[in-house]
């Protein structure tokens, strides 16, 4: 009976740990013109299990040409 109780507690503990969210840094650098309907964009994400980083950079191609 004691082993069964320990097993139930272990499974419950694993369920709680698996539902915990990973801290995520969401970095957005938006330098495109508001009137630009299709700005250029670079998007990347890295998830190492303990933390995650998401990066989004947008720009207007016309702005670079001028």
Secondary structure, DSSP 8 states (H G I E B T S, - for coil): -HHHHHHHHHHHHHHHHHTS--EEEEEEEE-S-TT-SS-EEEEEEEE-SSEEEEEEEEE-HHHHH-
